[in-house]
Amino acid sequence: MTKLAKIVYNKPFVLVVYFGLSLFAVVKSVITSHIHDNYFVYKYAFFGIIHQQTPFGPVRGPLHDQFHYGPVFALLMAPFALLPDAVGVILWVMFNAWVLYIAIKLLPLKEGYYLPVLLICAHELMTSSSNVEINPLIGALIILSFVFIRDKKDFWAALMICIGMFIKLYGVVGLAFFFLSENKPKFILSMIFWSAVLFVLPMAVTSPSYIIQNYQDWYEDLLNKNLHNIGPSFQDISVMGLIRNIFNYRQLSNAVVILPGIVLFSLWYLRIKCYRLLPYQLLLLASTLIFVIIFSSSSESPTYVIAVAGVAIWFMNLDRPVSNLEIFLLVFALILTVFSPSDLFPAYIRHHYVEPYKLKALPCVLIWFRIIYETITRDFRIKSEHLPNALTLPSE
């Protein structure tokens, strides 16, 4: 057993790093009285829903961000918004970290194999936690939809997908796992049921007319946000953003890039005989988690906790021994995607190259293309119970 394996599979160490980094980030913001504006945007959106005021548009006061989510999210914030800010923001951040932890732990991997995934995600989770973002929860919902479909719990898988859709739309990618369902009629009916429930649910504390108008406002807000993302901003960290900024091709249409991306993503469905093989299924999960981020003009640094989870799952799902190229891609992702927003990365390079040219996306884009290549060429005829891992477990 190598020293690296001892660290990677040391559960207390991994959990301390995973939860500790996020806890440190949010507690520091509370102590220094620099709680991120996002928390107050979320909090005031809840009170706005209660008082039937639109949560969209410029936020009153000194806040510099805006609300871009569905009314279901505003209700989700109730247990946190009603608490003192210092308590509410800490619980909110740790709730997000905990849900992602549960989702990763439930992945169909051998016992203990989830620990390296947590460790790879830990620093990127801290980046999201520093911004008090909801992205860890969204990533968890996507993973849980995959887990529940595999466990033949279509009813609950549909709930995970619908919650994600009614919060941030990203959750819709959970439909990518539809063909893994062994009871597709039940899955479809469950989607209809939960969509109806979540659409009506906010009406219990407001009114039908207000909620309907709220969804119309949300649609217009997302259209306006997409136009804003394309210009100079901290968003559009995507394939489109890379092309627009590296080649100074500002007029690039998102559709020109996204449509071919969808075609490549869909290649997974061609190998029908592999549908029931776990390594092939996990490749779809990794591809989905990365795809939803690198092909979204709304992607910003804190959203990459979702893509990095996909990178971690991809790496732990590789055939062994891994190639030098695959090791390079993981290290490249850790350096440029994970660590570039932190003080561990040279500030000059970050400010003059990584941020202006959206280079944080580059490793995930390369890994996603590698996944597409694996989808076409890899031999998946191994039994799922023999799923290989990156490192040897201490017990082996």
N, C-alpha and C positions, 0 to 999 in steps of 0.2 A: 504494500500500500504506500503510495507516494505522499509526500508532505502536503501537496496540493489537494489530494483526495481527502486527507484528514480535515482540511479546512472546509472544503466545499460540502462535505457530508457531516460536518459538526452542527447538529441541529440547533443547540443553544446559541452558537456563534452566528449562524445564518439568521435566526429569528431576531437576535439583538441588532444585527446590522440592518435587516429589512425594516423592522418597526422603529428601531432607534434613530435612524437617519431622518425619517419623516417626523418623528416626535421632536427631535432636536430642532428641526427647521421651524415647526409651528410654535413651539414653546419660546424659541428665540424671538419670533415675531411678536408674541404676546408680551414678553419681558421688555422689549425695546419699543413697544407701542407702535409697531409697524405691521399690523395685521393687513394682509393684502386686500385691496379693494374688492376683489372677487367675492369675498365672503359677505361683504355688506351689500353688494349687488344681489346676491342670492337671497340674503335675509330680507331686504326691502321688497324684493319681488314677491315673497310670501305675504307680506303685509299689504302689498299692492293688490294681490289677488283677493284677499279677504275684504278689502274696501272697494273692490271692483274698479281699480285704476289700472290702466295699461302698464305693464312692466317694461315695455319696449320704448326705444328712443332714449334721448339723453337722460341720465340719472341726476336727480336734484342733488345739490351739495357739491362737495369737493371730489366726488368719485370720478375716475377717469375711464371706467369700463362700462359696458352695457350688457343687458340681459338678452340672451339669444336662445332661450330654451322654451319648452312647452310648459303649460300650466301644471302638469303632473309633477314636474321638478319643483315648482314653487311649493306645492303641498309637501313634497318629500323633505323640504327644509324646515318644516314646522317644529319638529322636536329640537332642532338646533337653534333656530331663530328665536325661540321663546326663552332661551337660556341667556345668561350674561355672555357678552361677546367672548371673553377670554375662555370660558368653559365651552361655549358652543363651537368655536373655531377648532379647538383641540379635538373635541369629540368628532367633529365633521371630518377632519383630516384622518384621524385614526379609524373611523368607520370605513372610509374609502380604502385605506390600506388593508383593513381586516377582510373586507369583501373580496378584494383581489387575491389575498392570501388563501381564502377558502376556495375560490375558483381554481387557483393553480394547484392546490393540494388535492382537489378532486379529479384532476386530470388522470386519464387512464395510463399511468406510468407505474413501473415497479415501485415498491415501498422505498421511500427516501429519495427517489429520483426527482421529486419536485423541488428539492432544496437548491440545486444549482440554478433552476429557473428563477427562484426567489432572489438568489444572490445576484444574478445578472440584472434583474429588474430593480434592485434596491436603490441604486443611485438615481435612476431615471424616475422612480417613484418619489424620491425626495424633491426632485425638480418640480414635479407636479404638485406635491404637497406644499412646497414653498409658495406656489401660486394659488393654493387652496382650491385646486381644480377638481372637477367631477370625473375626469378621464379614467382614473383607476376603477371607478364603479362601472363606467361604460365598457371598459375592457373586460371586467369581470362578468358582466352580463353576456357578452359575446361568447366567452369561454363556457359559461354555465349553460347557455343554449346548446352548445356542442355536447357538453357532458350529459345533459338531460336527454337529448335525442338518442345518444348512444345507450343510455340506460333505459330506453323505452318509456321515458316519462315525457311524452309529447305535450301533455297539458301544461307542465311546468316550463318546458322549453319554450313554448309559445308565449308564456308570461314574460320570460326573460327578454325575448325579442321585442315584445310589445312595449315593455317598460323602456328599453333602450330607444325605440322609435319615438315614443311620446316624450322623451326627455331631450334627446339630441339628434335624432335621425340616424346616427351611426349604427344603432342597434339593428337596423334593417338588414345589415350584412349577415345576421344570423340565419337568414333565409338561405344562405349558401349551403347550409347543412340539410336542406330539405330532403335530398335524395338518400340521406343516411337513415331517415325515418322508416320504420317497418310498418307504421300505421298512418299513412299519409292522409286519409280522410279525417282521422281524429286530429291530426296536426292542423289541418286546414280549419276545421270547426273550432278548435281551440284558439287559433289566431283570430277568427271572427269574434268569438266570445270575449277574449281579453281586450281586443280593440274597442269593442262596445263598452266594456266596463271602464276602461281607462279614459275613454272619451267622455263618459257621463260622470265619472267620479268627482272631478272638480266642481261640478254643478251642485253638489251637496252642500258646499259652503259658499257658493256664489249664486249664479243664475244661468239658465241655458243660453240666453241671448248674449250675456257677457262672455261666456266661454267660447261660443261660436265666433264672436268677434275677435276674441283673443287668438284663436287659431288663424284667422285671416290676417291679423296683425303679425303673427309669427311668420307666416309665409312671406309677407312683404319685407319683414325685417331680414330674413335669410337671403332674399334676393339682393337687398341693398348691401348686406354684409359681404356677399360674394364679390360684388363690384369693388368694394373697399379693399378686400384682400389682395386683389390683383395689383394694386398700387404699392408704393413703398410702405411696408409695415413689417411687423414681427411675425406675420402669418404667411401663408402660401409656401410653407416649407414642404415642398412636394416635388413630384416630377415636373409639373408645369412651372413651378417656381424656379427650379434649377435651370430649365431651358430659357425662361424669360430673363433671368438675371445673368447667367453666364454668357449667353449669346445676345443679350440686350434686345430680345425679341418680345417687346411688351404687348404687341397685338395678338399674341398667340391665344387661340381659343381653347378653353379647357376641353371641349368635346373632341378636338383633334387628338388629344393625348389620352383622354379617359376611354373613348370607345375602343381603340386598339388594346388598351389595358384590360378592358372587360373581356375581349376576345382571348387574350393570353390567359387570363384568370380562368376562363371557361374550359380551357384545355384539360383541366382536372377531370371533367365529366366524361371524357372520351374513353377512359380506361374503366369500363363498367365492371369488368371482372375483379378489379382491385377495390371496389367500393367497401367491402367488408374487412379489408386488411387495415389493422390499426395504424401502422406506419404511414399508409397512404391517407388515412383519415386525418392524422395529426399534421401531415403536410398541408392539407386543405385548411386546417385551423390556423397554422402559421401564416399561410398565404393570405387568408382573410384578415387577420389582425394587422398585417403590414399593408395590405392593399387599401384598406379603408382610410389609412393615414396618408400614404404617399400619393394617392390620387384625389386628395381633398385640398382645395385652395384655402380652407379654413384651418388647416393644420398649423400649429405653432409648437414651440418647444415643449410645453407641458403635455401636449397630446401624445408625444412619442413614447410615453409609458405603455401605450397600447401596442405600438409597432415593436418596441423592444421585447415585450412579452412574446410576440410572434417570432422574433429573432432567437430568443432563448429556447422556445419550443422546437424551432427548426434545428438548432444545433444539437439538442439532446435527442433528436429523432434521426440523426444521420447514421448511415452505415459505418461500422468500425472496421479498420482504423480510419479516422478522418484524414482528409488530404491536407496538404500544406495550404492550399487555396482556401479551404473551408475554415481553417484556423486563422488565416490572415483576415478573412471577411469578418469573423467574430471580433478579433482584436481591433480591426478597423472601425467596427460599429461601436465598440466600447470607447475608443478614443474620440472619434469625431461626433458620434451621435450622443453617447451617454455623458462623456466628461467635458465636451466643448462648452456647455453653459456655465461650468463651475470654475472656481479659482485654481483647480488642478490643471487647467488648460491655459496656455499663453494668451493673455488678454489682447495683445496686438493682433495675433492671428484671428482670434474670435471676432474682434470688431471690424477688421479690414477685409476678411475673407469669408469666414464661416457664416456670419449673419447677413452680409450684403448678397452673397451668392447662394444662400439657402443650403449650404453644404452639409448641414446636419442631416439632411434627407439622403445624401448620396450613399452611405453604406447600406441603408435599408433598401434603397432602390436596387443596388447590386445584388443584395441577398435575395430580394424578391425575384429577380431574373434568374438567379441560381435555382430558386425553388421551382420556377416554371420549367427550367431545364431538367430538374429531377423528376418533375411530373411526367415528362415525356419519356425520359430515358432510364430511370432507375428501376431495378428489379425489386418488386415488392412481394415476391413469392415466399418470403420468410414468414414464419408464424408470429402472430402479434404477441404471444406470450414471451417471445425471445427478443423483444424490442431492445436494441442495443443502447448503451448510454455513453456519454463522453468520457467518463472516468469510472474506475472500479470502485464499487462500494466497499467500505471498510470490512464488511462481513464476507466479502468474496476473496 
